[in-house]
Amino acid sequence: MSLDPDDWPALRAQGHKMLDDMFDYVEHIRDRAVWQPIPDAVRGAFAAPVPHEPTALAEVHDDFLRLILPYATGNVHPGFMGWVHGGGTAVGLLAEMLAGGLNANCGGRDHVPIEVERQLVRWAAALFGFPGTASGIVLTGTSAANLYAVLIARHWALGPVVRDQGVGAAPLAAYSSAGAHGCIPQAMDVAGLGRDALRLVAVDASHRIDVAALEAAIAADRAAGKRPFLLFGTAGAVDTGAIDDLAALAAVAARERLWFHVDGAFGALAILAPALRHRLAGIERASSIAFDFHKWLQVPYDAGFLLVRDGARHRATFAAPAAYLRRDEGGLAGGAFWPCDYGLELSRGFRALKAWFTLRVFGTERLGRTIAHTCALAQHLKQLVERTPALELMAPVELNIVCFRYRGRDPDRLNAGIVVRLHESGIAAPSTTLIGGAVVIRAAIVNHRTEARDLAALVAATLAIGGELAAAPPI
């Protein structure tokens, strides 16, 4: 019994309305609050039981407009500066629609959606100066890509036997900045190596890994009978946007025979901006690079990516031939190697299409200018903070992240409270982090829609809320 509609013209009309509603949402996003609290009545609507009878598409769409759309994350809005979220584009929205209609399973087989992903891999390799033998795979995000990198490095260090026997008591040791993202120790955990095998190396005043401290940690591990095998470099630290000295790390990795992986979740794409590219010097020497298309490239969620210099090593880490995955029969079952030979997923969507559309429609030069513009805005916000006596800059501004706080008594409680109130105001949505143990307001300027007026609104609201909270009697 088919689930296609009985009335295609009616579906077409409803579909056009749904698309227009989303275009209206994006076009007029400034007319909305960045974020708003979810009313109890709205939460309660999602306690409804499993639907056993059909509901008209128009009615379900109305529920979406009423219950879901107004209470989304808010990262489409130019005032959203929390965490590191891309803003998406109308082009990406349309690409997602096309991918949904095609409903391609990109785990394998011989069809053009996989050629799109292969082209994306070649483009990424060219951008980062990797050889034509490099491999890559589109994933959910950099958290998954960093895990894959650990697994590939583990296979490189221990050989194929690790796939059958596990790591056993292998005394492996890995190294990263103390400011690295939390998904890196998690990757060590999930890969069976354990968090204790990761050395969190101190950072310098610029929040970059201290190379001398790194070399001392490697030497100490070797003296203790450990086997150093993996070095993480960070291109765009999660707290401050700092970029490690990747050239120095590449030299250490070569000298110490380490797999050199760069976590470039958002910062790696600075490669597209000529004014920023020099800060990534050394990334072309990495063994692997992880980054997200859904951050600075503004591709809709989710679209992460892993690029690996040694494509054969990458494939050897994951390929698992099975009778039902014959690749030598020709026809639709041809076209080896398949994406499932480079990762864990056999069932996987056509994520590559929205990244492919974004690169084709906008081009790397325009995308690079957009990335550079967010960094210029960060410098503008830094200047606003520095010339406002009530505010204090808390970390160097290397890329697009500005960490600052409102001065006052009990500053940790005060600044945490300011951020909550900012969110509730609907004016701006920064996040918080810890710098030197202090709670700070963290504005990550990623959205291509953000302008100087949004930063002025953030500062003005911070001052107004901070003054109100600072004047309140202590709790």
C-alpha positions as CSV (number, residue, x, y, z in Angstrom):
1,M,0.0,0.0,0.0
2,S,1.7,3.2,-1.2
3,L,2.3,6.2,1.1
4,D,2.3,8.5,-1.9
5,P,-0.5,11.1,-1.9
6,D,-3.9,10.6,-3.6
7,D,-3.9,14.3,-4.5
8,W,-0.5,15.4,-5.9
9,P,-1.6,18.9,-6.7
10,A,-2.8,19.5,-3.1
11,L,0.6,18.2,-1.9
12,R,2.4,20.4,-4.3
13,A,0.5,23.5,-3.0
14,Q,1.2,22.5,0.6
15,G,4.8,21.9,-0.1
16,H,5.2,25.3,-1.7
17,K,3.6,26.9,1.4
18,M,6.0,25.0,3.7
19,L,9.0,26.1,1.6
20,D,7.8,29.7,1.6
21,D,7.3,29.6,5.4
22,M,10.9,28.6,5.8
23,F,12.1,31.3,3.4
24,D,10.1,33.8,5.4
25,Y,11.6,32.6,8.6
26,V,15.2,33.1,7.3
27,E,14.4,36.4,5.5
28,H,12.8,38.0,8.5
29,I,14.9,36.4,11.2
30,R,15.8,39.8,12.7
31,D,12.2,40.4,13.6
32,R,12.3,37.4,16.0
33,A,13.9,36.9,19.4
34,V,17.2,35.1,19.2
35,W,15.8,32.5,21.7
36,Q,12.9,32.3,24.0
37,P,12.0,30.0,26.9
38,I,9.7,27.1,26.1
39,P,6.3,27.6,27.8
40,D,5.0,24.7,29.8
41,A,2.0,24.4,27.5
42,V,4.3,23.9,24.5
43,R,6.4,21.2,26.3
44,G,3.2,19.5,27.4
45,A,2.1,19.2,23.7
46,F,4.9,16.7,23.2
47,A,3.4,14.4,25.9
48,A,0.8,13.3,23.4
49,P,0.5,9.6,22.8
50,V,1.7,7.7,19.7
51,P,-0.5,8.7,16.7
52,H,-2.4,5.7,15.4
53,E,-4.6,7.5,12.9
54,P,-3.6,9.8,10.1
55,T,-3.3,13.6,10.6
56,A,-3.6,16.0,7.7
57,L,-0.2,17.3,6.5
58,A,-1.4,20.9,6.8
59,E,-2.4,20.4,10.4
60,V,1.0,18.9,11.3
61,H,2.7,21.8,9.5
62,D,0.6,24.2,11.6
63,D,1.8,22.5,14.7
64,F,5.4,22.9,13.5
65,L,4.8,26.6,13.0
66,R,3.2,27.0,16.4
67,L,5.1,24.6,18.6
68,I,8.6,24.1,17.1
69,L,9.7,27.0,14.9
70,P,9.5,29.7,17.6
71,Y,11.5,27.7,20.1
72,A,14.5,26.5,18.1
73,T,18.1,27.0,19.1
74,G,18.3,30.4,17.4
75,N,21.6,30.0,15.6
76,V,20.0,31.3,12.3
77,H,19.7,34.6,14.1
78,P,22.5,37.2,13.7
79,G,22.4,37.8,17.5
80,F,23.3,34.1,18.2
81,M,27.0,34.0,19.4
82,G,26.9,31.0,21.7
83,W,29.2,28.0,21.3
84,V,30.3,27.7,17.6
85,H,27.1,27.3,15.5
86,G,26.9,28.1,11.8
87,G,23.9,30.1,10.6
88,G,22.9,28.1,7.6
89,T,21.8,29.5,4.3
90,A,18.8,29.4,2.0
91,V,20.9,27.5,-0.5
92,G,21.7,24.8,2.1
93,L,18.0,24.6,2.9
94,L,17.2,23.9,-0.7
95,A,20.0,21.3,-1.0
96,E,18.7,19.5,2.1
97,M,15.3,19.4,0.4
98,L,16.8,17.8,-2.8
99,A,18.8,15.3,-0.7
100,G,15.6,14.3,1.2
101,G,13.7,13.8,-2.1
102,L,16.5,11.7,-3.5
103,N,16.7,9.6,-0.3
104,A,20.1,8.2,-1.3
105,N,21.9,5.8,1.0
106,C,25.5,6.8,0.7
107,G,27.0,3.9,2.5
108,G,28.0,2.3,-0.7
109,R,27.0,1.0,-4.2
110,D,27.6,2.6,-7.5
111,H,25.6,5.8,-7.8
112,V,26.4,9.5,-8.4
113,P,25.7,10.7,-4.8
114,I,28.9,8.9,-3.8
115,E,30.7,10.6,-6.7
116,V,29.6,13.9,-5.2
117,E,31.2,12.9,-1.9
118,R,34.4,11.7,-3.6
119,Q,34.6,15.1,-5.4
120,L,34.2,16.8,-2.0
121,V,37.1,14.7,-0.7
122,R,39.3,15.8,-3.7
123,W,38.4,19.4,-3.1
124,A,39.3,19.2,0.6
125,A,42.6,17.5,-0.3
126,A,43.4,20.3,-2.7
127,L,42.5,23.1,-0.2
128,F,44.8,21.6,2.4
129,G,47.7,20.6,0.2
130,F,47.2,16.8,0.7
131,P,48.2,14.3,-2.0
132,G,45.7,12.8,-4.5
133,T,45.9,9.5,-2.6
134,A,44.3,11.2,0.4
135,S,40.9,9.9,1.6
136,G,38.0,11.5,3.4
137,I,34.5,11.0,4.7
138,V,31.6,13.2,5.6
139,L,30.4,12.6,9.2
140,T,28.0,14.1,11.7
141,G,30.7,16.4,13.0
142,T,34.2,16.8,14.3
143,S,33.5,14.8,17.5
144,A,33.0,11.8,15.2
145,A,35.9,12.8,13.0
146,N,38.3,13.0,16.0
147,L,37.2,9.6,17.1
148,Y,37.9,8.2,13.6
149,A,41.3,9.8,13.7
150,V,42.2,8.1,17.0
151,L,41.1,4.8,15.5
152,I,43.2,5.3,12.4
153,A,46.2,6.3,14.5
154,R,45.7,3.3,16.7
155,H,45.7,1.0,13.7
156,W,48.8,2.8,12.4
157,A,50.6,2.3,15.7
158,L,49.6,-1.3,16.5
159,G,49.0,-2.8,13.0
160,P,46.0,-4.9,11.7
161,V,46.1,-7.2,14.7
162,V,44.4,-4.5,16.8
163,R,41.2,-5.1,14.9
164,D,41.1,-8.7,16.2
165,Q,42.9,-8.6,19.5
166,G,42.2,-5.0,20.7
167,V,44.8,-2.8,22.3
168,G,45.5,-5.1,25.2
169,A,48.2,-3.7,27.5
170,A,49.8,-1.6,24.8
171,P,51.3,1.4,26.6
172,L,50.2,4.0,24.1
173,A,50.3,7.7,24.9
174,A,48.7,10.7,23.1
175,Y,49.1,14.4,23.6
176,S,46.9,17.5,23.2
177,S,46.6,21.0,24.5
178,A,44.9,21.4,27.9
179,G,42.5,23.7,26.0
180,A,41.5,21.0,23.5
181,H,37.8,20.1,23.0
182,G,36.3,17.6,25.4
183,C,35.5,15.2,22.5
184,I,39.2,14.3,22.4
185,P,39.5,12.6,25.8
186,Q,36.1,11.1,25.0
187,A,37.6,9.7,21.7
188,M,40.4,8.1,23.7
189,D,37.8,6.5,26.0
190,V,35.6,5.2,23.2
191,A,38.6,3.9,21.3
192,G,39.5,1.7,24.2
193,L,42.8,3.6,25.0
194,G,41.4,5.3,28.1
195,R,41.5,9.0,29.1
196,D,44.6,8.4,31.2
197,A,46.5,7.7,28.0
198,L,46.0,11.3,26.9
199,R,48.5,13.9,28.2
200,L,46.9,17.4,28.5
201,V,49.8,19.7,27.9
202,A,49.8,23.2,29.4
203,V,49.2,26.2,27.2
204,D,51.1,29.5,27.0
205,A,49.8,33.0,27.5
206,S,48.2,32.9,24.0
207,H,46.3,29.7,24.9
208,R,48.4,27.6,22.5
209,I,50.1,24.3,23.4
210,D,53.4,24.8,25.1
211,V,55.8,23.0,22.7
212,A,58.6,22.7,25.2
213,A,56.2,21.2,27.8
214,L,55.0,18.8,25.0
215,E,58.5,17.6,24.3
216,A,59.2,17.1,28.0
217,A,56.0,15.0,28.3
218,I,57.0,12.8,25.4
219,A,60.5,12.3,26.7
220,A,59.1,11.4,30.2
221,D,56.8,8.9,28.7
222,R,59.5,7.2,26.6
223,A,61.7,7.0,29.7
224,A,58.8,5.4,31.6
225,G,58.4,2.7,28.9
226,K,55.3,4.3,27.3
227,R,54.8,4.5,23.5
228,P,53.9,8.0,22.2
229,F,51.9,7.6,19.1
230,L,49.4,10.5,18.6
231,L,49.7,14.2,18.7
232,F,46.6,16.5,18.5
233,G,47.0,20.0,17.2
234,T,44.2,22.5,17.7
235,A,43.1,25.0,15.0
236,G,40.6,27.1,16.7
237,A,40.4,26.3,20.4
238,V,36.9,25.9,21.7
239,D,37.3,28.5,24.5
240,T,39.3,31.2,22.8
241,G,39.8,30.4,19.1
242,A,43.6,30.0,19.6
243,I,45.6,28.1,17.0
244,D,48.5,26.0,18.1
245,D,51.8,26.4,16.4
246,L,51.0,23.7,13.8
247,A,54.4,24.0,12.0
248,A,56.2,23.3,15.3
249,L,53.9,20.4,16.1
250,A,54.4,18.9,12.7
251,A,58.1,19.0,13.3
252,V,57.8,17.3,16.7
253,A,55.5,14.7,15.2
254,A,58.0,13.9,12.4
255,R,60.9,13.7,14.8
256,E,59.1,11.6,17.4
257,R,57.3,9.4,14.8
258,L,53.8,10.4,15.9
259,W,50.5,10.5,14.0
260,F,49.7,14.2,13.7
261,H,46.0,15.0,13.8
262,V,44.6,18.5,13.7
263,D,41.3,19.2,15.3
264,G,40.1,22.1,13.2
265,A,36.4,22.0,13.9
266,F,35.9,25.5,12.8
267,G,39.4,27.0,12.6
268,A,40.7,24.8,9.8
269,L,38.4,26.6,7.3
270,A,40.4,29.8,7.8
271,I,42.4,28.2,5.0
272,L,39.8,29.8,2.7
273,A,40.6,33.4,3.9
274,P,43.9,34.7,2.5
275,A,44.4,37.1,5.4
276,L,44.1,34.2,7.9
277,R,45.7,31.3,6.0
278,H,49.2,31.9,7.3
279,R,48.0,31.1,10.8
280,L,47.5,27.5,9.7
281,A,51.1,27.1,8.5
282,G,52.0,23.4,9.1
283,I,48.5,22.0,8.7
284,E,49.5,20.7,5.2
285,R,51.8,18.4,7.1
286,A,49.1,16.8,9.2
287,S,48.4,13.1,9.0
288,S,44.7,13.9,9.3
289,I,42.4,16.9,9.7
290,A,38.9,17.1,11.2
291,F,36.6,20.0,10.6
292,D,32.9,21.0,10.2
293,F,31.2,22.3,7.1
294,H,28.3,23.3,9.4
295,K,30.3,25.9,11.2
296,W,32.2,28.6,9.3
297,L,31.0,27.3,5.9
298,Q,27.4,27.8,7.0
299,V,26.2,24.4,5.7
300,P,23.0,23.2,7.5
301,Y,23.6,20.7,10.3
302,D,25.0,18.1,10.3
303,A,28.1,18.0,8.1
304,G,31.5,17.2,9.6
305,F,34.5,15.9,7.7
306,L,37.7,13.9,8.2
307,L,40.5,14.2,5.7
308,V,43.3,11.5,5.9
309,R,46.7,11.8,4.1
310,D,47.1,8.0,3.9
311,G,44.0,6.7,2.2
312,A,45.1,3.1,2.3
313,R,45.6,3.3,6.0
314,H,42.2,4.9,6.5
315,R,40.5,2.1,4.5
316,A,42.4,-0.6,6.3
317,T,41.2,0.7,9.7
318,F,37.5,0.3,8.8
319,A,36.9,-1.9,5.8
320,A,35.0,-5.1,6.7
321,P,34.0,-7.2,3.6
322,A,30.8,-9.1,4.0
323,A,28.9,-11.4,1.7
324,Y,26.0,-9.0,1.4
325,L,28.4,-6.2,0.4
326,R,29.9,-7.8,-2.7
327,R,31.8,-5.1,-4.6
328,D,32.9,-7.2,-7.6
329,E,29.6,-8.0,-9.2
330,G,29.2,-4.9,-11.3
331,G,25.9,-3.1,-11.7
332,L,24.7,-1.2,-8.7
333,A,27.0,-3.4,-6.5
334,G,30.1,-2.1,-8.2
335,G,32.1,1.1,-7.6
336,A,34.6,0.1,-4.9
337,F,35.8,1.5,-2.7
338,W,32.6,2.5,-0.8
339,P,32.3,5.1,1.9
340,C,31.5,2.3,4.4
341,D,35.1,1.1,3.8
342,Y,36.2,4.4,5.4
343,G,33.9,4.5,8.5
344,L,31.4,2.8,10.7
345,E,28.2,3.7,9.0
346,L,26.6,1.5,6.3
347,S,23.3,3.5,6.3
348,R,24.2,7.1,5.9
349,G,22.5,10.1,4.3
350,F,23.5,12.3,1.4
351,R,25.2,14.9,3.7
352,A,27.8,15.8,1.0
353,L,25.2,17.4,-1.3
354,K,24.6,20.5,0.9
355,A,28.4,21.1,1.2
356,W,28.8,20.6,-2.5
357,F,26.0,23.1,-3.2
358,T,27.5,25.6,-0.8
359,L,30.9,25.4,-2.4
360,R,29.5,25.5,-6.0
361,V,27.1,28.4,-5.4
362,F,29.2,30.7,-3.3
363,G,32.8,29.6,-4.2
364,T,35.7,29.6,-1.9
365,E,36.6,33.2,-2.4
366,R,33.3,34.5,-1.2
367,L,33.2,32.0,1.7
368,G,36.7,33.1,2.7
369,R,35.6,36.7,2.7
370,T,32.7,35.8,5.0
371,I,35.1,34.0,7.4
372,A,37.4,36.9,7.4
373,H,34.5,39.3,8.1
374,T,33.5,37.4,11.3
375,C,37.1,37.8,12.5
376,A,37.0,41.5,11.7
377,L,33.8,41.7,13.7
378,A,35.5,40.0,16.6
379,Q,38.2,42.6,16.6
380,H,35.5,45.3,16.6
381,L,33.9,43.7,19.6
382,K,37.3,43.5,21.3
383,Q,37.6,47.3,20.8
384,L,34.1,47.9,22.2
385,V,35.0,45.9,25.3
386,E,38.4,47.6,25.8
387,R,36.9,51.1,25.7
388,T,34.1,50.2,28.1
389,P,35.3,50.6,31.7
390,A,32.6,48.2,33.1
391,L,33.9,45.4,30.8
392,E,37.1,43.4,30.9
393,L,38.7,41.5,28.1
394,M,39.7,38.0,29.4
395,A,41.7,36.4,26.5
396,P,43.5,37.3,23.3
397,V,41.3,37.5,20.3
398,E,42.9,35.3,17.6
399,L,40.0,34.5,15.3
400,N,36.3,35.1,15.9
401,I,35.9,34.4,19.6
402,V,35.8,37.2,22.2
403,C,35.9,36.4,25.9
404,F,35.0,39.2,28.3
405,R,33.2,39.9,31.5
406,Y,31.3,42.5,33.4
407,R,33.3,43.9,36.4
408,G,31.7,43.6,39.8
409,R,31.5,41.7,43.0
410,D,31.2,38.0,42.8
411,P,32.0,38.1,39.1
412,D,31.4,34.4,38.4
413,R,27.8,34.5,39.6
414,L,27.3,37.9,38.1
415,N,28.5,37.0,34.6
416,A,26.7,33.7,34.6
417,G,23.5,35.6,35.5
418,I,24.1,38.1,32.8
419,V,24.2,35.4,30.1
420,V,21.0,33.8,31.3
421,R,19.3,37.1,31.2
422,L,20.7,37.9,27.8
423,H,19.2,34.7,26.5
424,E,15.9,35.4,28.1
425,S,15.9,38.9,26.6
426,G,16.0,37.5,23.1
427,I,18.6,40.2,22.2
428,A,21.7,38.1,22.0
429,A,22.8,34.6,22.9
430,P,26.5,34.3,23.9
431,S,27.7,31.4,26.0
432,T,30.0,31.1,29.0
433,T,33.3,29.4,29.5
434,L,36.1,29.3,32.1
435,I,39.3,31.3,31.5
436,G,41.9,30.9,34.2
437,G,39.1,29.5,36.4
438,A,36.9,32.6,36.0
439,V,33.4,32.5,34.4
440,V,33.5,34.7,31.3
441,I,31.0,35.7,28.6
442,R,32.1,34.1,25.3
443,A,30.9,35.5,22.0
444,A,31.7,33.3,19.1
445,I,30.9,35.2,15.9
446,V,30.2,32.5,13.3
447,N,26.9,33.6,11.7
448,H,27.4,35.3,8.3
449,R,24.4,37.5,9.1
450,T,26.0,39.1,12.2
451,E,26.8,42.8,11.8
452,A,28.4,45.5,14.0
453,R,24.9,46.6,15.2
454,D,24.4,43.1,16.7
455,L,27.6,43.5,18.7
456,A,26.5,46.9,19.9
457,A,23.3,45.4,21.0
458,L,25.1,42.7,22.9
459,V,27.3,45.2,24.7
460,A,24.4,47.5,25.5
461,A,22.3,44.7,26.9
462,T,25.3,43.3,28.9
463,L,25.8,46.7,30.5
464,A,22.1,47.2,31.3
465,I,21.7,43.7,32.7
466,G,25.0,43.8,34.5
467,G,24.2,47.1,36.1
468,E,20.8,45.8,37.3
469,L,22.2,42.6,38.7
470,A,25.2,44.4,40.3
471,A,22.9,46.8,42.1
472,A,20.7,44.0,43.5
473,P,21.3,43.1,47.2
474,P,23.6,40.1,47.6
475,I,21.8,36.8,48.0
